[in-house]
Amino acid sequence: MIYRFVIGSEEAENFKLVVAADSDDTFMNLRNTILKACNYSLDQMDSFYICDDDWNKEKEITAMDMGMEESDEDIWLMDETRLENLIEDEGQKMKFVFDYMTDRYFFMKLKEAIPGQSLDEPVCELKQGTPPEEMRELNDFMAPAPAVKTTDISLEAFDDEFESTGYNDDEIADYGEMDSSELY
């Protein structure tokens, strides 16, 4: 089964990614595809969070074990956890924290699950706009956050936008004919 995710940012309202991945693929491969599509480094700390309907974080999927062995919570590692283990339904919400120091993230939603098809590797099907800067300067981190303009995209607007994704399914490559050379 193929999962198609729509990814956006509160910081860059014109930015959107559409990423497709096989349900049997790992969160690590999904992470790497997102970071490469944004021209971000692959060596930073980051995590996925499975969220409830109100975007509250529920389960964390990390790139590395942080040594929290005494915790009662399950530890989910990106390279060991398959997407199908934690993603169940279309509309599933997630956050991908790409800047751990300032808790900056992309919000993600499973737009659709396509049964009977598969992918060898995740693929970025659409990149629209410019992603936010990967890292904020320390001075930016220490300064108060700028006020959010009412015209900036919000999580609610992101939810509403799923009714019109801004791309045409006919323009997306046929999965049966894809190979890894077509990824980027």
Buried (B, 14 or more C-beta within 10 A) or exposed (E): BBBBBBBBBBBBBEBBBBBBBBBEBBBBBBBBBBBBBBEBEEEBEBBBBBBEEEBEBEBBBBBEEEEEEEEEEEBBBBEEBBBBBBBEEEEBBBBBBBBBEBEBBBBBBBBBBBEEEEBEBBBBBBBEEEBBEBBBEEEEEEEEEEEEEEEBBEBEEBBEBBEEBEBEEEEBEEBEEBEEEEBE
